Amino acid sequence: MVQEEANGDVVATSGVPREKKLNFFQRIALFIRQVFAELRKVVTPTRQELVKFTAVVLGFVVVMMAIVYGLDLLFTWVVQVVFGVPS
């Protein structure tokens, strides 16, 4: 069903009444309650998991550094071949 509001906007309506908008301080309090609720869901990793995750990240970083270093050497060689090295 479509209903025209007092300000001239046309909006879709359902049988459910609109919720009252919270004021500024109520919204801040709601936000803080939601933050604490989400923080209660957080599971901290065990020491063994933390070491494993750290090793995976460091390994990935080393592999990416090797790839970038290899590409740097390749592009340096290509540029030297194409443009020559001045003597």
Phi, psi and omega per residue, in radians:
M1 nan 2.508 -3.124
V2 -1.956 2.404 -3.109
Q3 -2.334 2.480 3.099
E4 -1.655 2.244 -3.141
E5 -1.481 3.006 -3.093
A6 -1.094 -0.557 -3.110
N7 -1.476 0.058 3.064
G8 1.723 -0.093 3.122
D9 -1.346 2.506 3.059
V10 -1.777 2.177 -3.085
V11 -2.271 2.665 3.043
A12 -1.390 2.437 -3.129
T13 -2.142 2.694 2.998
S14 -2.219 -3.119 -3.123
G15 -1.292 -0.120 -3.077
V16 -1.531 2.238 3.111
P17 -1.207 2.676 -3.136
R18 -1.219 2.554 3.070
E19 -1.384 2.543 3.109
K20 -1.282 2.361 3.138
K21 -1.263 2.327 -3.135
L22 -1.316 2.627 3.089
N23 -1.378 3.108 -3.019
F24 -1.002 -0.841 -3.080
F25 -1.229 -0.590 3.084
Q26 -1.170 -0.657 3.097
R27 -1.160 -0.682 3.099
I28 -1.130 -0.765 3.128
A29 -1.103 -0.724 3.099
L30 -1.086 -0.751 3.126
F31 -1.049 -0.808 -3.121
I32 -1.128 -0.709 3.086
R33 -1.084 -0.707 3.125
Q34 -1.180 -0.634 3.096
V35 -1.099 -0.816 3.134
F36 -1.125 -0.643 3.104
A37 -1.106 -0.704 3.113
E38 -1.219 -0.660 3.135
L39 -1.142 -0.506 3.088
R40 -1.182 -0.394 -3.130
K41 -1.440 -0.234 -3.069
V42 -1.215 2.329 3.095
V43 -1.967 2.101 3.137
T44 -1.410 2.459 -3.119
P45 -1.269 2.699 3.060
T46 -1.300 2.963 3.135
R47 -1.052 -0.723 -3.132
Q48 -1.111 -0.758 3.109
E49 -1.129 -0.710 -3.129
L50 -1.098 -0.737 3.103
V51 -1.120 -0.745 -3.139
K52 -1.095 -0.811 3.138
F53 -1.085 -0.717 3.131
T54 -1.112 -0.743 3.126
A55 -1.104 -0.701 3.120
V56 -1.112 -0.771 -3.132
V57 -1.132 -0.805 3.135
L58 -1.114 -0.687 3.083
G59 -1.076 -0.763 3.112
F60 -1.086 -0.730 3.135
V61 -1.104 -0.741 3.129
V62 -1.106 -0.751 3.122
V63 -1.098 -0.764 3.136
M64 -1.147 -0.648 3.085
M65 -1.103 -0.711 3.128
A66 -1.120 -0.709 3.123
I67 -1.125 -0.796 -3.137
V68 -1.125 -0.717 3.118
Y69 -1.099 -0.761 3.110
G70 -1.088 -0.770 3.104
L71 -1.125 -0.648 3.100
D72 -1.078 -0.796 3.101
L73 -1.095 -0.747 3.138
L74 -1.073 -0.842 -3.114
F75 -1.169 -0.613 3.078
T76 -1.095 -0.776 3.132
W77 -1.115 -0.758 -3.140
V78 -1.094 -0.748 -3.136
V79 -1.132 -0.701 3.120
Q80 -1.158 -0.652 3.127
V81 -1.214 -0.762 -3.063
V82 -1.249 -0.840 -3.015
F83 -1.703 -0.233 -3.138
G84 1.351 2.796 3.128
V85 -1.857 2.112 3.128
P86 -1.172 2.470 -3.133
S87 -1.723 nan nan
